[in-house]
Amino acid sequence: MPFLVVSNRQSTKRLFKPSDDCEQPRVGRYHPEDEITIEVVVVVRQKAVSGSVCADPTRFRDGDAMTPAGDFASIVRLEGVQMFFGAVHALRDINLSIGRNEIVGLIGDNGAGKSTLIKVMTGVLEPTSGKIFVREREIQPAEFSVRMAHDLSIETVYQDKSLAEKQPLWRNFFVGRQIVNRFGFIDIKRQKEIAQKILIDVIGFRGVGITVDSTVANLSGGERQGIAIGRAMHYNADLIVLDEPTAALGVAEVRKVIEFVRRIKQSGRACVYIEHNLAHVHEVADRLIVLDRGTVVSEISPKDMTVPELTEYLIALQHQA
């Protein structure tokens, strides 16, 4: 019985008998004695375990590794999170939860700890101590990463550097998540079809000026943020974190971004919205969480406090010892 010699991406070799347990193929080459060369595919079975990374986010929702969809109250919950950078105490005993289908505004002065908090929430930074729960299932902080956050349907849109400026839109939609055909080649036609659908149905770009072949460099600031938000929505993110999406944008562009934020909630998703402009976040948030010097000092309903009152409240915080 012949053996199959399969090469992986690191050019190492593995031997498989035809009876070996292989479900889907990874590209390799077969070189038996009779000089026949063919393309074969092999995939390794993965078992979803607690804290593991899985390419299919539904495995975390419906399998043993995560609470089933519909059985959780909070998408993300932090308990007693502390973060030190040397002697600097950046986050102090953070307790908060992000529920389903809500927009949570995260506000505070410069240095309040907003960026550090979302980096912990999205797997960029490991907290010094504390607990992280995703859909009511505890995740070990040491194992939580950006890749795992993506697999758990948590996406982040930063104020810049979210897109490749010299690449067309359809490539930006599928960076690191390319659709490939059965031979392992990128299916450009399929990616363009999906990108066009995202532009029209998810983002709402219906004009003739923007197509899937348009480069990011030719888009306005608001349109770029719309593309980044639409990409996150396409990958069925339950939670989308927006890090100051209206920074350095004009009035007309800000309105576009605000509409994109509203679309997030209308689609049944949750959003953490970090913003320095209080008027912008006050307009769309269901509740506001105020950070001051690494501590959650209050939670405010926009209905209970106007923008001028909120401004005065934040100024008063800075004058406290």
MORADA-V648946 format. One record per residue. N is the residue number from 0. RES is the residue in one small letter. PHI is phi as a letter, one per 30 degrees, with the letter a starting at -180 (* if undefined). D_LAST is the distance of its C-alpha to the last C-alpha in Angstrom with 2 decimals. Layout:
BEGIN
n res phi d_last
N RES PHI D_LAST
N RES PHI D_LAST
END
This chain:
BEGIN
n res phi d_last
0 m * 79.18
1 p d 77.28
2 f c 73.66
3 l c 71.04
4 v c 69.11
5 v c 65.73
6 s c 63.42
7 n c 59.69
8 r d 57.32
9 q c 56.99
10 s i 60.79
11 t d 61.15
12 k c 64.06
13 r b 64.45
14 l c 67.67
15 f b 68.23
16 k d 71.35
17 p e 72.20
18 s d 71.60
19 d d 68.02
20 d d 65.35
21 c b 64.08
22 e c 62.81
23 q b 61.80
24 p c 62.63
25 r c 60.75
26 v d 62.78
27 g a 64.94
28 r b 68.54
29 y c 71.58
30 h b 74.15
31 p d 76.93
32 e d 80.22
33 d d 82.01
34 e i 79.98
35 i c 78.31
36 t c 74.84
37 i b 72.80
38 e c 69.18
39 v b 67.71
40 v b 64.41
41 v b 62.65
42 v b 59.38
43 v c 57.83
44 r d 57.02
45 q c 53.36
46 k c 52.20
47 a d 48.85
48 v b 46.89
49 s e 43.37
50 g i 41.00
51 s d 43.82
52 v c 44.01
53 c b 46.68
54 a d 48.01
55 d c 48.66
56 p d 45.55
57 t d 47.79
58 r d 48.38
59 f d 44.77
60 r d 45.10
61 d c 48.58
62 g c 49.36
63 d d 48.43
64 a d 45.40
65 m a 43.28
66 t d 43.05
67 p e 45.65
68 a e 44.65
69 g j 44.08
70 d c 42.96
71 f b 39.22
72 a c 36.43
73 s c 33.80
74 i d 34.64
75 v b 31.64
76 r b 29.35
77 l c 26.62
78 e b 25.77
79 g h 23.15
80 v d 22.98
81 q b 21.09
82 m b 21.35
83 f c 20.98
84 f c 22.09
85 g i 22.74
86 a d 19.57
87 v d 17.42
88 h c 16.35
89 a d 17.07
90 l b 17.60
91 r b 16.32
92 d h 18.85
93 i d 20.01
94 n b 22.42
95 l a 24.16
96 s b 27.72
97 i c 29.68
98 g d 32.64
99 r d 35.97
100 n h 36.74
101 e b 33.27
102 i c 31.00
103 v c 27.38
104 g d 24.94
105 l c 22.11
106 i b 19.48
107 g l 16.13
108 d d 15.06
109 n e 16.63
110 g i 15.63
111 a d 14.53
112 g j 17.52
113 k d 20.12
114 s d 22.92
115 t d 22.42
116 l d 22.59
117 i d 25.84
118 k d 27.30
119 v d 26.97
120 m d 28.40
121 t c 31.32
122 g i 32.28
123 v d 31.21
124 l c 28.79
125 e c 29.24
126 p d 26.15
127 t d 25.52
128 s a 25.96
129 g j 26.33
130 k c 29.12
131 i b 30.44
132 f c 32.95
133 v b 35.22
134 r h 37.32
135 e i 36.48
136 r c 37.86
137 e d 35.68
138 i c 35.75
139 q d 35.28
140 p e 32.38
141 a d 34.53
142 e c 37.28
143 f d 35.30
144 s b 35.97
145 v d 36.27
146 r d 39.98
147 m d 39.45
148 a e 36.93
149 h d 39.71
150 d d 42.21
151 l c 39.97
152 s i 39.88
153 i b 36.34
154 e b 36.30
155 t b 33.71
156 v c 34.17
157 y d 32.15
158 q d 31.69
159 d a 34.31
160 k i 36.78
161 s d 37.74
162 l b 41.31
163 a d 44.00
164 e d 44.74
165 k c 48.32
166 q c 49.40
167 p d 50.88
168 l d 49.02
169 w d 51.19
170 r d 50.31
171 n d 46.57
172 f d 46.92
173 f c 48.44
174 v d 46.71
175 g i 46.93
176 r b 48.57
177 q d 51.95
178 i d 54.79
179 v b 57.83
180 n d 61.44
181 r d 63.55
182 f c 64.30
183 g j 60.66
184 f d 60.61
185 i d 57.93
186 d d 59.25
187 i d 58.44
188 k d 60.34
189 r d 58.51
190 q d 55.08
191 k d 55.93
192 e d 57.12
193 i d 53.91
194 a d 51.78
195 q d 53.78
196 k d 53.20
197 i d 49.44
198 l e 49.49
199 i d 51.43
200 d d 50.43
201 v c 46.82
202 i d 45.42
203 g j 47.87
204 f d 49.15
205 r c 52.62
206 g d 53.47
207 v d 55.91
208 g d 53.49
209 i b 51.66
210 t b 53.68
211 v d 53.11
212 d c 54.49
213 s d 52.02
214 t d 49.77
215 v d 46.01
216 a d 45.97
217 n d 47.82
218 l c 45.29
219 s d 42.53
220 g d 38.87
221 g d 38.95
222 e d 42.21
223 r d 40.89
224 q d 37.99
225 g d 40.62
226 i d 42.72
227 a d 39.89
228 i d 38.98
229 g d 42.68
230 r d 43.20
231 a d 40.53
232 m d 42.14
233 h d 45.57
234 y d 44.63
235 n h 43.79
236 a d 40.08
237 d d 38.65
238 l b 35.12
239 i c 34.46
240 v c 31.10
241 l c 30.60
242 d c 28.20
243 e h 27.69
244 p d 31.41
245 t c 31.35
246 a d 29.73
247 a i 31.91
248 l c 34.41
249 g d 36.18
250 v d 36.26
251 a d 39.51
252 e d 38.38
253 v d 35.15
254 r d 37.38
255 k d 39.42
256 v d 36.49
257 i d 35.24
258 e d 38.78
259 f d 38.81
260 v d 35.65
261 r d 37.43
262 r d 40.42
263 i d 38.43
264 k d 37.86
265 q d 41.40
266 s d 42.76
267 g i 41.15
268 r c 38.45
269 a c 34.69
270 c b 32.20
271 v c 28.62
272 y c 27.74
273 i c 24.90
274 e a 24.48
275 h d 22.33
276 n d 24.58
277 l d 23.44
278 a d 26.84
279 h d 28.71
280 v d 27.00
281 h d 26.78
282 e d 30.54
283 v c 31.59
284 a d 29.03
285 d d 29.84
286 r a 26.25
287 l c 22.88
288 i c 20.45
289 v c 16.89
290 l c 15.17
291 d b 11.58
292 r h 11.10
293 g i 14.28
294 t b 13.85
295 v d 15.91
296 v c 13.76
297 s a 16.75
298 e b 20.41
299 i b 21.84
300 s d 25.46
301 p e 26.28
302 k d 28.61
303 d c 25.88
304 m b 23.73
305 t d 25.11
306 v d 24.02
307 p d 22.67
308 e d 20.70
309 l d 19.37
310 t d 18.42
311 e d 16.51
312 y d 14.70
313 l d 13.62
314 i d 12.62
315 a d 10.43
316 l d 8.66
317 q d 8.00
318 h c 6.43
319 q d 3.76
320 a d 0.00
END
